[in-house]
Amino acid sequence: MKFVDIGSGNIASAERILCVAAADSAPIRRIIQEARDRGMLVDACAGKKCRSVLVMDSDHVVATGLEVYEIKERLEKR
C-alpha cells in the first residue's frame, strides 16, 4: 500500500484517493458539510485554512491545509 503525505504529519492511502479538489468552490463546501453531517469528514488541516479536499473511495472526505498542486506533486513523486 502506498501513502502520500497530506501535510501536518498526516498521510493518506494514495491508492484510495478518487479526487483532489480545491476547497474554495461552493459545491466542494457542500461536500465538506455533508461529510461532516454524516461523520465521514477527516479534518487534517491542523488549525490551518482548508485549501484542498481528498475524496476517498470509502466515501470519506479529507480536508487538508495543502494546495492541490502540492498534493499532485507528492502523488507524482511516489
All heavy atoms as a GROMACS GRO file, in nm:
protein
  593
    1MET      N    1   0.084  -0.118   0.000
    1MET     CA    2   0.000   0.000   0.000
    1MET      C    3   0.088   0.124   0.000
    1MET      O    4   0.184   0.133   0.077
    1MET     CB    5  -0.092  -0.002   0.122
    1MET     CG    6  -0.191   0.112   0.123
    1MET     SD    7  -0.309   0.105   0.259
    1MET     CE    8  -0.416  -0.023   0.200
    2LYS      N    9   0.059   0.220  -0.086
    2LYS     CA   10   0.136   0.344  -0.098
    2LYS      C   11   0.064   0.456  -0.023
    2LYS      O   12  -0.060   0.465  -0.027
    2LYS     CB   13   0.151   0.385  -0.244
    2LYS     CG   14   0.209   0.277  -0.331
    2LYS     CD   15   0.356   0.263  -0.308
    2LYS     CE   16   0.410   0.159  -0.405
    2LYS     NZ   17   0.550   0.149  -0.408
    3PHE      N   18   0.142   0.540   0.043
    3PHE     CA   19   0.086   0.652   0.117
    3PHE      C   20   0.144   0.782   0.063
    3PHE      O   21   0.252   0.785   0.007
    3PHE     CB   22   0.119   0.639   0.266
    3PHE     CG   23   0.048   0.526   0.333
    3PHE    CD1   24   0.109   0.403   0.348
    3PHE    CD2   25  -0.081   0.541   0.381
    3PHE    CE1   26   0.044   0.297   0.409
    3PHE    CE2   27  -0.148   0.437   0.442
    3PHE     CZ   28  -0.085   0.315   0.457
    4VAL      N   29   0.069   0.890   0.085
    4VAL     CA   30   0.114   1.022   0.045
    4VAL      C   31   0.100   1.116   0.165
    4VAL      O   32   0.003   1.107   0.242
    4VAL     CB   33   0.034   1.075  -0.077
    4VAL    CG1   34  -0.113   1.090  -0.045
    4VAL    CG2   35   0.090   1.205  -0.128
    5ASP      N   36   0.200   1.201   0.184
    5ASP     CA   37   0.198   1.300   0.292
    5ASP      C   38   0.099   1.410   0.256
    5ASP      O   39   0.110   1.472   0.151
    5ASP     CB   40   0.339   1.357   0.309
    5ASP     CG   41   0.350   1.460   0.419
    5ASP    OD1   42   0.251   1.483   0.491
    5ASP    OD2   43   0.458   1.520   0.432
    6ILE      N   44   0.001   1.433   0.343
    6ILE     CA   45  -0.100   1.536   0.315
    6ILE      C   46  -0.083   1.657   0.407
    6ILE      O   47  -0.173   1.738   0.421
    6ILE     CB   48  -0.243   1.479   0.324
    6ILE    CG1   49  -0.271   1.417   0.459
    6ILE    CG2   50  -0.266   1.380   0.211
    6ILE    CD1   51  -0.417   1.378   0.481
    7GLY      N   52   0.033   1.667   0.469
    7GLY     CA   53   0.065   1.784   0.550
    7GLY      C   54   0.041   1.762   0.698
    7GLY      O   55  -0.035   1.674   0.739
    8SER      N   56   0.111   1.838   0.779
    8SER     CA   57   0.100   1.837   0.924
    8SER      C   58   0.125   1.700   0.984
    8SER      O   59   0.064   1.663   1.085
    8SER     CB   60  -0.038   1.888   0.968
    8SER     OG   61  -0.063   2.016   0.916
    9GLY      N   62   0.210   1.621   0.921
    9GLY     CA   63   0.243   1.489   0.972
    9GLY      C   64   0.138   1.383   0.944
    9GLY      O   65   0.143   1.275   1.001
   10ASN      N   66   0.043   1.413   0.859
   10ASN     CA   67  -0.063   1.318   0.825
   10ASN      C   68  -0.035   1.254   0.690
   10ASN      O   69   0.025   1.314   0.602
   10ASN     CB   70  -0.198   1.391   0.818
   10ASN     CG   71  -0.234   1.454   0.951
   10ASN    OD1   72  -0.244   1.387   1.051
   10ASN    ND2   73  -0.253   1.585   0.949
   11ILE      N   74  -0.080   1.129   0.676
   11ILE     CA   75  -0.065   1.058   0.549
   11ILE      C   76  -0.199   0.997   0.511
   11ILE      O   77  -0.284   0.973   0.596
   11ILE     CB   78   0.044   0.948   0.556
   11ILE    CG1   79   0.013   0.846   0.665
   11ILE    CG2   80   0.181   1.009   0.575
   11ILE    CD1   81   0.107   0.727   0.667
   12ALA      N   82  -0.216   0.973   0.381
   12ALA     CA   83  -0.337   0.909   0.329
   12ALA      C   84  -0.296   0.804   0.228
   12ALA      O   85  -0.191   0.814   0.166
   12ALA     CB   86  -0.429   1.012   0.264
   13SER      N   87  -0.379   0.704   0.211
   13SER     CA   88  -0.352   0.599   0.114
   13SER      C   89  -0.369   0.656  -0.027
   13SER      O   90  -0.479   0.697  -0.066
   13SER     CB   91  -0.449   0.483   0.134
   13SER     OG   92  -0.432   0.388   0.032
   14ALA      N   93  -0.261   0.658  -0.102
   14ALA     CA   94  -0.263   0.715  -0.236
   14ALA      C   95  -0.352   0.633  -0.329
   14ALA      O   96  -0.412   0.686  -0.422
   14ALA     CB   97  -0.122   0.723  -0.292
   15GLU      N   98  -0.360   0.504  -0.306
   15GLU     CA   99  -0.437   0.415  -0.392
   15GLU      C  100  -0.588   0.432  -0.375
   15GLU      O  101  -0.665   0.389  -0.460
   15GLU     CB  102  -0.397   0.270  -0.364
   15GLU     CG  103  -0.252   0.244  -0.393
   15GLU     CD  104  -0.200   0.118  -0.326
   15GLU    OE1  105  -0.271   0.059  -0.243
   15GLU    OE2  106  -0.087   0.079  -0.358
   16ARG      N  107  -0.630   0.492  -0.264
   16ARG     CA  108  -0.774   0.505  -0.237
   16ARG      C  109  -0.828   0.645  -0.265
   16ARG      O  110  -0.947   0.670  -0.246
   16ARG     CB  111  -0.800   0.467  -0.092
   16ARG     CG  112  -0.754   0.321  -0.068
   16ARG     CD  113  -0.805   0.263   0.055
   16ARG     NE  114  -0.949   0.242   0.040
   16ARG     CZ  115  -1.025   0.192   0.136
   16ARG    NH1  116  -0.971   0.158   0.250
   16ARG    NH2  117  -1.154   0.175   0.118
   17ILE      N  118  -0.743   0.735  -0.314
   17ILE     CA  119  -0.787   0.871  -0.347
   17ILE      C  120  -0.858   0.870  -0.482
   17ILE      O  121  -0.803   0.824  -0.581
   17ILE     CB  122  -0.668   0.969  -0.351
   17ILE    CG1  123  -0.603   0.980  -0.213
   17ILE    CG2  124  -0.713   1.106  -0.400
   17ILE    CD1  125  -0.474   1.059  -0.212
   18LEU      N  126  -0.980   0.920  -0.483
   18LEU     CA  127  -1.056   0.932  -0.608
   18LEU      C  128  -1.038   1.068  -0.671
   18LEU      O  129  -1.033   1.081  -0.792
   18LEU     CB  130  -1.205   0.909  -0.582
   18LEU     CG  131  -1.248   0.770  -0.536
   18LEU    CD1  132  -1.398   0.769  -0.510
   18LEU    CD2  133  -1.210   0.666  -0.638
   19CYS      N  134  -1.030   1.171  -0.587
   19CYS     CA  135  -1.028   1.308  -0.639
   19CYS      C  136  -0.956   1.399  -0.541
   19CYS      O  137  -0.967   1.382  -0.420
   19CYS     CB  138  -1.174   1.353  -0.656
   19CYS     SG  139  -1.194   1.525  -0.699
   20VAL      N  140  -0.884   1.497  -0.595
   20VAL     CA  141  -0.826   1.604  -0.516
   20VAL      C  142  -0.884   1.733  -0.572
   20VAL      O  143  -0.868   1.762  -0.691
   20VAL     CB  144  -0.672   1.608  -0.526
   20VAL    CG1  145  -0.616   1.721  -0.441
   20VAL    CG2  146  -0.612   1.474  -0.484
   21ALA      N  147  -0.952   1.810  -0.489
   21ALA     CA  148  -1.021   1.930  -0.536
   21ALA      C  149  -0.989   2.049  -0.446
   21ALA      O  150  -0.965   2.033  -0.326
   21ALA     CB  151  -1.172   1.907  -0.538
   22ALA      N  152  -0.989   2.167  -0.506
   22ALA     CA  153  -0.971   2.290  -0.429
   22ALA      C  154  -1.094   2.312  -0.342
   22ALA      O  155  -1.207   2.284  -0.383
   22ALA     CB  156  -0.950   2.408  -0.523
   23ALA      N  157  -1.073   2.361  -0.222
   23ALA     CA  158  -1.181   2.373  -0.125
   23ALA      C  159  -1.257   2.505  -0.133
   23ALA      O  160  -1.344   2.529  -0.050
   23ALA     CB  161  -1.125   2.355   0.015
   24ASP      N  162  -1.229   2.589  -0.231
   24ASP     CA  163  -1.288   2.721  -0.232
   24ASP      C  164  -1.419   2.734  -0.311
   24ASP      O  165  -1.480   2.840  -0.311
   24ASP     CB  166  -1.187   2.825  -0.282
   24ASP     CG  167  -1.129   2.790  -0.418
   24ASP    OD1  168  -1.163   2.683  -0.471
   24ASP    OD2  169  -1.049   2.869  -0.469
   25SER      N  170  -1.465   2.627  -0.374
   25SER     CA  171  -1.590   2.638  -0.451
   25SER      C  172  -1.710   2.596  -0.365
   25SER      O  173  -1.697   2.517  -0.271
   25SER     CB  174  -1.583   2.551  -0.577
   25SER     OG  175  -1.584   2.414  -0.541
   26ALA      N  176  -1.826   2.646  -0.400
   26ALA     CA  177  -1.948   2.615  -0.326
   26ALA      C  178  -1.983   2.466  -0.329
   26ALA      O  179  -2.020   2.410  -0.225
   26ALA     CB  180  -2.064   2.698  -0.379
   27PRO      N  181  -1.972   2.397  -0.443
   27PRO     CA  182  -2.004   2.253  -0.441
   27PRO      C  183  -1.912   2.172  -0.348
   27PRO      O  184  -1.959   2.081  -0.280
   27PRO     CB  185  -1.984   2.210  -0.586
   27PRO     CG  186  -2.002   2.334  -0.666
   27PRO     CD  187  -1.949   2.444  -0.580
   28ILE      N  188  -1.786   2.206  -0.344
   28ILE     CA  189  -1.694   2.135  -0.254
   28ILE      C  190  -1.725   2.168  -0.110
   28ILE      O  191  -1.720   2.080  -0.023
   28ILE     CB  192  -1.547   2.167  -0.289
   28ILE    CG1  193  -1.514   2.124  -0.432
   28ILE    CG2  194  -1.452   2.101  -0.190
   28ILE    CD1  195  -1.532   1.975  -0.459
   29ARG      N  196  -1.761   2.292  -0.082
   29ARG     CA  197  -1.802   2.328   0.055
   29ARG      C  198  -1.924   2.247   0.097
   29ARG      O  199  -1.933   2.204   0.212
   29ARG     CB  200  -1.834   2.478   0.064
   29ARG     CG  201  -1.713   2.567   0.050
   29ARG     CD  202  -1.639   2.574   0.179
   29ARG     NE  203  -1.522   2.658   0.162
   29ARG     CZ  204  -1.418   2.655   0.242
   29ARG    NH1  205  -1.417   2.572   0.344
   29ARG    NH2  206  -1.316   2.732   0.223
   30ARG      N  207  -2.017   2.222   0.005
   30ARG     CA  208  -2.134   2.140   0.035
   30ARG      C  209  -2.093   1.995   0.062
   30ARG      O  210  -2.146   1.931   0.154
   30ARG     CB  211  -2.236   2.145  -0.078
   30ARG     CG  212  -2.322   2.269  -0.074
   30ARG     CD  213  -2.442   2.256  -0.167
   30ARG     NE  214  -2.402   2.248  -0.307
   30ARG     CZ  215  -2.380   2.352  -0.387
   30ARG    NH1  216  -2.395   2.475  -0.340
   30ARG    NH2  217  -2.344   2.335  -0.513
   31ILE      N  218  -1.998   1.944  -0.016
   31ILE     CA  219  -1.948   1.808   0.007
   31ILE      C  220  -1.886   1.798   0.146
   31ILE      O  221  -1.909   1.700   0.218
   31ILE     CB  222  -1.847   1.768  -0.103
   31ILE    CG1  223  -1.920   1.745  -0.235
   31ILE    CG2  224  -1.767   1.645  -0.063
   31ILE    CD1  225  -1.829   1.724  -0.354
   32ILE      N  226  -1.810   1.899   0.185
   32ILE     CA  227  -1.748   1.900   0.318
   32ILE      C  228  -1.855   1.899   0.426
   32ILE      O  229  -1.848   1.822   0.522
   32ILE     CB  230  -1.655   2.022   0.334
   32ILE    CG1  231  -1.533   2.009   0.243
   32ILE    CG2  232  -1.612   2.039   0.480
   32ILE    CD1  233  -1.449   2.135   0.234
   33GLN      N  234  -1.957   1.983   0.412
   33GLN     CA  235  -2.063   1.992   0.513
   33GLN      C  236  -2.143   1.862   0.520
   33GLN      O  237  -2.175   1.814   0.630
   33GLN     CB  238  -2.156   2.110   0.484
   33GLN     CG  239  -2.257   2.134   0.595
   33GLN     CD  240  -2.193   2.159   0.730
   33GLN    OE1  241  -2.102   2.240   0.743
   33GLN    NE2  242  -2.238   2.088   0.832
   34GLU      N  243  -2.173   1.803   0.406
   34GLU     CA  244  -2.247   1.676   0.406
   34GLU      C  245  -2.165   1.565   0.472
   34GLU      O  246  -2.219   1.484   0.547
   34GLU     CB  247  -2.284   1.637   0.263
   34GLU     CG  248  -2.392   1.725   0.205
   34GLU     CD  249  -2.413   1.702   0.055
   34GLU    OE1  250  -2.347   1.613  -0.003
   34GLU    OE2  251  -2.494   1.776  -0.003
   35ALA      N  252  -2.035   1.561   0.444
   35ALA     CA  253  -1.948   1.461   0.507
   35ALA      C  254  -1.941   1.483   0.658
   35ALA      O  255  -1.942   1.387   0.736
   35ALA     CB  256  -1.809   1.466   0.446
   36ARG      N  257  -1.936   1.609   0.701
   36ARG     CA  258  -1.934   1.641   0.844
   36ARG      C  259  -2.062   1.592   0.910
   36ARG      O  260  -2.058   1.531   1.018
   36ARG     CB  261  -1.917   1.792   0.864
   36ARG     CG  262  -1.908   1.833   1.010
   36ARG     CD  263  -1.884   1.981   1.026
   36ARG     NE  264  -1.745   2.011   0.991
   36ARG     CZ  265  -1.708   2.100   0.900
   36ARG    NH1  266  -1.796   2.168   0.832
   36ARG    NH2  267  -1.580   2.123   0.877
   37ASP      N  268  -2.175   1.616   0.844
   37ASP     CA  269  -2.304   1.573   0.900
   37ASP      C  270  -2.314   1.422   0.912
   37ASP      O  271  -2.377   1.370   1.004
   37ASP     CB  272  -2.419   1.626   0.814
   37ASP     CG  273  -2.432   1.777   0.816
   37ASP    OD1  274  -2.373   1.841   0.907
   37ASP    OD2  275  -2.499   1.832   0.727
   38ARG      N  276  -2.254   1.348   0.817
   38ARG     CA  277  -2.258   1.202   0.817
   38ARG      C  278  -2.148   1.140   0.903
   38ARG      O  279  -2.143   1.019   0.920
   38ARG     CB  280  -2.241   1.147   0.674
   38ARG     CG  281  -2.359   1.174   0.584
   38ARG     CD  282  -2.336   1.117   0.445
   38ARG     NE  283  -2.226   1.187   0.380
   38ARG     CZ  284  -2.120   1.128   0.325
   38ARG    NH1  285  -2.109   0.998   0.324
   38ARG    NH2  286  -2.025   1.199   0.268
   39GLY      N  287  -2.057   1.223   0.954
   39GLY     CA  288  -1.946   1.172   1.034
   39GLY      C  289  -1.836   1.111   0.950
   39GLY      O  290  -1.759   1.028   0.999
   40MET      N  291  -1.826   1.152   0.825
   40MET     CA  292  -1.728   1.095   0.732
   40MET      C  293  -1.617   1.196   0.696
   40MET      O  294  -1.540   1.171   0.604
   40MET     CB  295  -1.796   1.048   0.604
   40MET     CG  296  -1.900   0.939   0.626
   40MET     SD  297  -1.831   0.788   0.692
   40MET     CE  298  -1.767   0.716   0.544
   41LEU      N  299  -1.611   1.309   0.765
   41LEU     CA  300  -1.508   1.409   0.738
   41LEU      C  301  -1.388   1.385   0.828
   41LEU      O  302  -1.401   1.369   0.949
   41LEU     CB  303  -1.562   1.550   0.762
   41LEU     CG  304  -1.461   1.663   0.741
   41LEU    CD1  305  -1.426   1.676   0.594
   41LEU    CD2  306  -1.515   1.794   0.795
   42VAL      N  307  -1.269   1.384   0.766
   42VAL     CA  308  -1.144   1.377   0.840
   42VAL      C  309  -1.076   1.512   0.821
   42VAL      O  310  -1.038   1.548   0.709
   42VAL     CB  311  -1.053   1.263   0.787
   42VAL    CG1  312  -0.922   1.260   0.864
   42VAL    CG2  313  -1.125   1.130   0.796
   43ASP      N  314  -1.062   1.588   0.930
   43ASP     CA  315  -1.001   1.720   0.923
   43ASP      C  316  -0.853   1.708   0.951
   43ASP      O  317  -0.811   1.689   1.065
   43ASP     CB  318  -1.068   1.814   1.023
   43ASP     CG  319  -1.021   1.957   1.010
   43ASP    OD1  320  -0.929   1.984   0.930
   43ASP    OD2  321  -1.077   2.045   1.080
   44ALA      N  322  -0.772   1.716   0.846
   44ALA     CA  323  -0.626   1.705   0.860
   44ALA      C  324  -0.559   1.840   0.838
   44ALA      O  325  -0.443   1.847   0.797
   44ALA     CB  326  -0.573   1.602   0.761
   45CYS      N  327  -0.632   1.948   0.866
   45CYS     CA  328  -0.579   2.083   0.844
   45CYS      C  329  -0.488   2.130   0.958
   45CYS      O  330  -0.408   2.220   0.938
   45CYS     CB  331  -0.694   2.182   0.828
   45CYS     SG  332  -0.793   2.153   0.683
   46ALA      N  333  -0.502   2.072   1.075
   46ALA     CA  334  -0.420   2.108   1.192
   46ALA      C  335  -0.428   2.257   1.223
   46ALA      O  336  -0.326   2.321   1.249
   46ALA     CB  337  -0.276   2.063   1.174
   47GLY      N  338  -0.547   2.313   1.218
   47GLY     CA  339  -0.567   2.453   1.252
   47GLY      C  340  -0.544   2.550   1.137
   47GLY      O  341  -0.569   2.669   1.151
   48LYS      N  342  -0.496   2.502   1.025
   48LYS     CA  343  -0.474   2.588   0.908
   48LYS      C  344  -0.604   2.600   0.828
   48LYS      O  345  -0.698   2.526   0.849
   48LYS     CB  346  -0.366   2.529   0.817
   48LYS     CG  347  -0.230   2.522   0.879
   48LYS     CD  348  -0.132   2.465   0.780
   48LYS     CE  349   0.006   2.453   0.841
   48LYS     NZ  350   0.102   2.394   0.747
   49LYS      N  351  -0.604   2.693   0.735
   49LYS     CA  352  -0.717   2.708   0.645
   49LYS      C  353  -0.725   2.585   0.554
   49LYS      O  354  -0.623   2.538   0.504
   49LYS     CB  355  -0.701   2.834   0.561
   49LYS     CG  356  -0.814   2.857   0.466
   49LYS     CD  357  -0.792   2.981   0.382
   49LYS     CE  358  -0.905   2.993   0.281
   49LYS     NZ  359  -0.882   3.101   0.188
   50CYS      N  360  -0.844   2.535   0.532
   50CYS     CA  361  -0.864   2.421   0.441
   50CYS      C  362  -0.843   2.469   0.298
   50CYS      O  363  -0.914   2.557   0.250
   50CYS     CB  364  -1.004   2.364   0.459
   50CYS     SG  365  -1.040   2.230   0.347
   51ARG      N  366  -0.745   2.411   0.229
   51ARG     CA  367  -0.712   2.452   0.093
   51ARG      C  368  -0.747   2.348  -0.012
   51ARG      O  369  -0.770   2.381  -0.127
   51ARG     CB  370  -0.565   2.488   0.084
   51ARG     CG  371  -0.527   2.602   0.175
   51ARG     CD  372  -0.391   2.655   0.143
   51ARG     NE  373  -0.348   2.755   0.238
   51ARG     CZ  374  -0.386   2.881   0.237
   51ARG    NH1  375  -0.472   2.923   0.148
   51ARG    NH2  376  -0.341   2.966   0.326
   52SER      N  377  -0.752   2.221   0.028
   52SER     CA  378  -0.791   2.117  -0.067
   52SER      C  379  -0.863   2.004   0.005
   52SER      O  380  -0.854   1.991   0.127
   52SER     CB  381  -0.670   2.064  -0.143
   52SER     OG  382  -0.581   1.999  -0.056
   53VAL      N  383  -0.932   1.924  -0.075
   53VAL     CA  384  -1.013   1.816  -0.022
   53VAL      C  385  -0.982   1.689  -0.100
   53VAL      O  386  -0.974   1.692  -0.223
   53VAL     CB  387  -1.163   1.852  -0.035
   53VAL    CG1  388  -1.250   1.735   0.004
   53VAL    CG2  389  -1.197   1.974   0.048
   54LEU      N  390  -0.963   1.579  -0.028
   54LEU     CA  391  -0.945   1.448  -0.090
   54LEU      C  392  -1.076   1.372  -0.074
   54LEU      O  393  -1.127   1.360   0.037
   54LEU     CB  394  -0.834   1.370  -0.021
   54LEU     CG  395  -0.697   1.437  -0.006
   54LEU    CD1  396  -0.608   1.352   0.083
   54LEU    CD2  397  -0.634   1.456  -0.141
   55VAL      N  398  -1.127   1.319  -0.183
   55VAL     CA  399  -1.244   1.232  -0.176
   55VAL      C  400  -1.191   1.090  -0.192
   55VAL      O  401  -1.124   1.058  -0.290
   55VAL     CB  402  -1.346   1.266  -0.287
   55VAL    CG1  403  -1.464   1.172  -0.280
   55VAL    CG2  404  -1.391   1.411  -0.275
   56MET      N  405  -1.220   1.007  -0.094
   56MET     CA  406  -1.168   0.871  -0.090
   56MET      C  407  -1.273   0.772  -0.140
   56MET      O  408  -1.393   0.801  -0.138
   56MET     CB  409  -1.126   0.835   0.053
   56MET     CG  410  -1.038   0.940   0.121
   56MET     SD  411  -0.882   0.970   0.039
   56MET     CE  412  -0.788   0.832   0.095
   57ASP      N  413  -1.227   0.654  -0.181
   57ASP     CA  414  -1.320   0.552  -0.231
   57ASP      C  415  -1.407   0.492  -0.120
   57ASP      O  416  -1.505   0.425  -0.147
   57ASP     CB  417  -1.247   0.443  -0.307
   57ASP     CG  418  -1.151   0.362  -0.222
   57ASP    OD1  419  -1.133   0.394  -0.103
   57ASP    OD2  420  -1.094   0.266  -0.277
   58SER      N  421  -1.374   0.518   0.005
   58SER     CA  422  -1.453   0.470   0.119
   58SER      C  423  -1.564   0.568   0.157
   58SER      O  424  -1.629   0.550   0.259
   58SER     CB  425  -1.361   0.449   0.239
   58SER     OG  426  -1.302   0.573   0.276
   59ASP      N  427  -1.582   0.672   0.075
   59ASP     CA  428  -1.681   0.778   0.098
   59ASP      C  429  -1.638   0.877   0.206
   59ASP      O  430  -1.715   0.962   0.246
   59ASP     CB  431  -1.818   0.719   0.130
   59ASP     CG  432  -1.931   0.813   0.092
   59ASP    OD1  433  -1.913   0.893  -0.002
   59ASP    OD2  434  -2.038   0.808   0.156
   60HIS      N  435  -1.514   0.867   0.254
   60HIS     CA  436  -1.460   0.965   0.346
   60HIS      C  437  -1.415   1.088   0.267
   60HIS      O  438  -1.377   1.077   0.150
   60HIS     CB  439  -1.341   0.909   0.423
   60HIS     CG  440  -1.379   0.814   0.531
   60HIS    ND1  441  -1.401   0.681   0.507
   60HIS    CD2  442  -1.400   0.834   0.663
   60HIS    CE1  443  -1.433   0.622   0.621
   60HIS    NE2  444  -1.433   0.713   0.717
   61VAL      N  445  -1.418   1.202   0.332
   61VAL     CA  446  -1.370   1.327   0.275
   61VAL      C  447  -1.261   1.378   0.369
   61VAL      O  448  -1.284   1.390   0.490
   61VAL     CB  449  -1.485   1.430   0.261
   61VAL    CG1  450  -1.433   1.563   0.212
   61VAL    CG2  451  -1.593   1.376   0.169
   62VAL      N  452  -1.144   1.406   0.314
   62VAL     CA  453  -1.029   1.450   0.395
   62VAL      C  454  -0.998   1.594   0.359
   62VAL      O  455  -0.966   1.625   0.244
   62VAL     CB  456  -0.906   1.360   0.370
   62VAL    CG1  457  -0.789   1.405   0.457
   62VAL    CG2  458  -0.939   1.214   0.395
   63ALA      N  459  -1.007   1.683   0.457
   63ALA     CA  460  -0.974   1.824   0.437
   63ALA      C  461  -0.827   1.845   0.474
   63ALA      O  462  -0.783   1.800   0.580
   63ALA     CB  463  -1.063   1.911   0.524
   64THR      N  464  -0.751   1.910   0.386
   64THR     CA  465  -0.609   1.933   0.411
   64THR      C  466  -0.574   2.080   0.398
   64THR      O  467  -0.644   2.157   0.333
   64THR     CB  468  -0.520   1.853   0.312
   64THR    OG1  469  -0.530   1.911   0.183
   64THR    CG2  470  -0.560   1.708   0.306
   65GLY      N  471  -0.462   2.117   0.457
   65GLY     CA  472  -0.414   2.254   0.450
   65GLY      C  473  -0.320   2.278   0.334
   65GLY      O  474  -0.268   2.388   0.318
   66LEU      N  475  -0.295   2.177   0.251
   66LEU     CA  476  -0.207   2.191   0.135
   66LEU      C  477  -0.287   2.231   0.012
   66LEU      O  478  -0.405   2.197   0.000
   66LEU     CB  479  -0.135   2.059   0.105
   66LEU     CG  480  -0.037   2.008   0.209
   66LEU    CD1  481   0.021   1.875   0.164
   66LEU    CD2  482   0.074   2.108   0.233
   67GLU      N  483  -0.220   2.297  -0.081
   67GLU     CA  484  -0.281   2.330  -0.209
   67GLU      C  485  -0.289   2.204  -0.296
   67GLU      O  486  -0.213   2.109  -0.276
   67GLU     CB  487  -0.198   2.436  -0.282
   67GLU     CG  488  -0.196   2.570  -0.214
   67GLU     CD  489  -0.325   2.649  -0.228
   67GLU    OE1  490  -0.410   2.611  -0.311
   67GLU    OE2  491  -0.341   2.747  -0.155
   68VAL      N  492  -0.378   2.206  -0.395
   68VAL     CA  493  -0.396   2.092  -0.484
   68VAL      C  494  -0.266   2.058  -0.555
   68VAL      O  495  -0.228   1.940  -0.565
   68VAL     CB  496  -0.509   2.120  -0.586
   68VAL    CG1  497  -0.517   2.010  -0.688
   68VAL    CG2  498  -0.642   2.136  -0.515
   69TYR      N  499  -0.194   2.158  -0.604
   69TYR     CA  500  -0.071   2.131  -0.679
   69TYR      C  501   0.034   2.064  -0.591
   69TYR      O  502   0.114   1.983  -0.640
   69TYR     CB  503  -0.016   2.257  -0.745
   69TYR     CG  504   0.050   2.355  -0.650
   69TYR    CD1  505   0.185   2.345  -0.620
   69TYR    CD2  506  -0.023   2.457  -0.592
   69TYR    CE1  507   0.246   2.434  -0.534
   69TYR    CE2  508   0.037   2.547  -0.505
   69TYR     CZ  509   0.172   2.535  -0.477
   69TYR     OH  510   0.232   2.623  -0.391
   70GLU      N  511   0.036   2.095  -0.460
   70GLU     CA  512   0.132   2.032  -0.371
   70GLU      C  513   0.102   1.882  -0.354
   70GLU      O  514   0.193   1.799  -0.357
   70GLU     CB  515   0.131   2.099  -0.234
   70GLU     CG  516   0.185   2.241  -0.235
   70GLU     CD  517   0.170   2.309  -0.101
   70GLU    OE1  518   0.056   2.341  -0.064
   70GLU    OE2  519   0.274   2.327  -0.034
   71ILE      N  520  -0.024   1.849  -0.340
   71ILE     CA  521  -0.063   1.708  -0.329
   71ILE      C  522  -0.036   1.637  -0.460
   71ILE      O  523   0.014   1.524  -0.461
   71ILE     CB  524  -0.210   1.697  -0.286
   71ILE    CG1  525  -0.228   1.754  -0.146
   71ILE    CG2  526  -0.256   1.551  -0.291
   71ILE    CD1  527  -0.369   1.764  -0.098
   72LYS      N  528  -0.064   1.702  -0.571
   72LYS     CA  529  -0.038   1.643  -0.703
   72LYS      C  530   0.110   1.610  -0.719
   72LYS      O  531   0.146   1.501  -0.764
   72LYS     CB  532  -0.083   1.739  -0.812
   72LYS     CG  533  -0.057   1.690  -0.953
   72LYS     CD  534  -0.101   1.795  -1.055
   72LYS     CE  535  -0.066   1.754  -1.194
   72LYS     NZ  536   0.060   1.807  -1.241
   73GLU      N  537   0.197   1.702  -0.680
   73GLU     CA  538   0.341   1.679  -0.689
   73GLU      C  539   0.384   1.561  -0.603
   73GLU      O  540   0.464   1.478  -0.644
   73GLU     CB  541   0.418   1.804  -0.647
   73GLU     CG  542   0.412   1.916  -0.748
   73GLU     CD  543   0.477   2.044  -0.697
   73GLU    OE1  544   0.517   2.049  -0.578
   73GLU    OE2  545   0.486   2.139  -0.776
   74ARG      N  546   0.327   1.552  -0.484
   74ARG     CA  547   0.362   1.443  -0.393
   74ARG      C  548   0.312   1.309  -0.445
   74ARG      O  549   0.378   1.207  -0.429
   74ARG     CB  550   0.307   1.470  -0.254
   74ARG     CG  551   0.376   1.588  -0.188
   74ARG     CD  552   0.316   1.627  -0.058
   74ARG     NE  553   0.379   1.746  -0.007
   74ARG     CZ  554   0.378   1.784   0.119
   74ARG    NH1  555   0.315   1.710   0.209
   74ARG    NH2  556   0.439   1.894   0.156
   75LEU      N  557   0.196   1.308  -0.510
   75LEU     CA  558   0.144   1.185  -0.569
   75LEU      C  559   0.229   1.141  -0.688
   75LEU      O  560   0.253   1.022  -0.708
   75LEU     CB  561   0.000   1.204  -0.613
   75LEU     CG  562  -0.105   1.202  -0.502
   75LEU    CD1  563  -0.239   1.249  -0.556
   75LEU    CD2  564  -0.118   1.064  -0.441
   76GLU      N  565   0.276   1.238  -0.766
   76GLU     CA  566   0.360   1.206  -0.882
   76GLU      C  567   0.498   1.157  -0.840
   76GLU      O  568   0.559   1.078  -0.912
   76GLU     CB  569   0.372   1.326  -0.974
   76GLU     CG  570   0.242   1.356  -1.047
   76GLU     CD  571   0.248   1.486  -1.128
   76GLU    OE1  572   0.341   1.567  -1.105
   76GLU    OE2  573   0.159   1.505  -1.211
   77LYS      N  574   0.550   1.202  -0.726
   77LYS     CA  575   0.681   1.161  -0.679
   77LYS      C  576   0.686   1.013  -0.645
   77LYS      O  577   0.784   0.947  -0.667
   77LYS     CB  578   0.720   1.240  -0.554
   77LYS     CG  579   0.790   1.368  -0.581
   77LYS     CD  580   0.835   1.427  -0.450
   77LYS     CE  581   0.901   1.561  -0.469
   77LYS     NZ  582   0.941   1.619  -0.341
   78ARG      N  583   0.579   0.963  -0.588
   78ARG     CA  584   0.579   0.824  -0.541
   78ARG      C  585   0.581   0.733  -0.655
   78ARG      O  586   0.612   0.660  -0.714
   78ARG     CB  587   0.461   0.795  -0.452
   78ARG     CG  588   0.328   0.806  -0.522
   78ARG     CD  589   0.217   0.743  -0.444
   78ARG     NE  590   0.112   0.705  -0.535
   78ARG     CZ  591   0.089   0.584  -0.577
   78ARG    NH1  592   0.161   0.485  -0.535
   78ARG    NH2  593  -0.008   0.558  -0.662
   0.00000   0.00000   0.00000
